[in-house]
Amino acid sequence: MQRNLVEESAGERMTVSDEMLRLVERIVTNPGQRIRMNDAAAMLHMSYSDFSRNFKKMIGIGYVDFINTVRVNEAQNLLRQTNYSSGEIAEILGFGSASYFNRIFQELAQCTPSEFRRHY
């Protein structure tokens, strides 16, 4: 059962799923923009726990895992197409630090950013 949001846009009702898909599109098109889960929940007029549960149900993975996957995919593009350092890429993509970026990248890509760049 879909719950309608209170907010209406241009006379048409937006459902939670519509708003969630809009958020996902925003994340994918702007991977460096930092949107904390609290902020995302507020944007959809949901509690933190409702947002977390609904996001995972609709998208298939948790919010933070989704954000990290999108960012690592973009990092792979930047490693292939630019000469930016890992630290620069970490900053561009909104990772808190280069070490956190390196750890998440290795976890998801199964290699370090340096190894990725050498291989691709």
CORBEL-V631778 format. One record per pair of residues at least 24 apart in sequence whose C-alpha atoms are under 10 Angstrom apart, sorted by the first residue. I is the first residue (numbers start at 1). J is the second residue. D is the distance in Angstrom with one decimal. If there is no record, write none. Layout:
# CORBEL-V631778
i=[I,I]
j=[J,J]
d=[D,D]
This chain:
# CORBEL-V631778
i=[5,5,5,6,6,7,7,15,16,16,16,16,16,16,17,17,17,17,18,19,19,19,20,20,20,20,20,20,21,21,21,24,24,24,24,24,24,27,27,27,27,28,28,28,28,28,28,28,29,29,30,30,30,30,31,31,31,31,31,31,31,31,31,31,31,31,32,32,32,32,32,32,32,32,32,32,32,33,33,33,33,33,34,34,34,34,34,35,35,36,36,36,37,37,65,65,68,68,68,68,68,68,69,69,69,69,71,71,71,71,72,72,72,72,72,72,72,72,72,73,73,73,75,75,75,76,76,76,76,76,76,77,77,78,79,79,79,79,79,79,80,80,80,80,80,81,81,82,83,85,85,86,86,86,89]
j=[44,45,46,44,45,44,45,44,44,45,46,51,54,55,44,54,55,58,44,43,44,45,44,51,54,55,58,59,55,58,59,55,59,63,66,67,70,66,67,70,71,66,67,69,70,71,73,74,70,74,70,71,74,93,67,68,69,70,71,72,73,74,75,92,93,94,67,70,71,74,89,90,91,92,93,94,95,71,92,93,94,95,67,93,94,95,96,67,94,63,64,67,63,64,104,108,93,95,101,104,105,108,104,105,108,109,95,101,104,105,101,102,104,105,106,107,108,109,113,105,108,109,101,105,113,105,109,113,116,117,120,117,120,117,113,114,116,117,118,120,116,117,118,119,120,117,120,117,117,113,114,112,113,114,113]
d=[7.7,7.3,9.3,9.7,8.2,9.3,8.8,9.6,7.1,9.1,9.3,9.7,8.9,9.9,9.7,8.8,9.1,7.6,10.0,8.7,6.6,10.0,7.4,9.2,8.8,7.3,8.3,9.0,9.6,9.0,8.9,9.5,8.7,9.6,9.0,9.2,9.9,9.1,7.2,7.7,9.1,9.6,8.4,9.8,6.3,8.4,9.8,9.0,9.4,9.9,9.5,9.3,9.8,8.7,7.6,9.1,9.8,6.5,5.6,9.3,9.4,7.3,9.5,8.8,6.0,7.8,9.6,9.6,7.3,9.1,9.4,9.0,8.1,5.8,3.7,4.9,8.1,10.0,8.8,7.2,6.5,9.9,9.2,8.4,6.0,8.6,10.0,9.1,9.6,9.3,8.8,9.8,7.2,7.8,9.7,9.6,9.6,8.9,9.0,7.2,8.3,8.4,8.9,8.7,7.2,9.3,8.6,9.2,9.6,8.8,8.4,9.7,7.8,5.8,9.3,9.9,7.4,7.7,9.5,9.0,9.3,8.8,9.4,8.3,8.3,9.0,8.8,7.8,7.6,8.1,9.0,9.8,10.0,9.4,7.4,8.5,7.6,5.6,9.3,8.4,8.4,6.3,9.2,9.5,6.4,9.5,9.9,9.8,9.4,9.2,9.0,9.7,6.8,7.9,9.9]
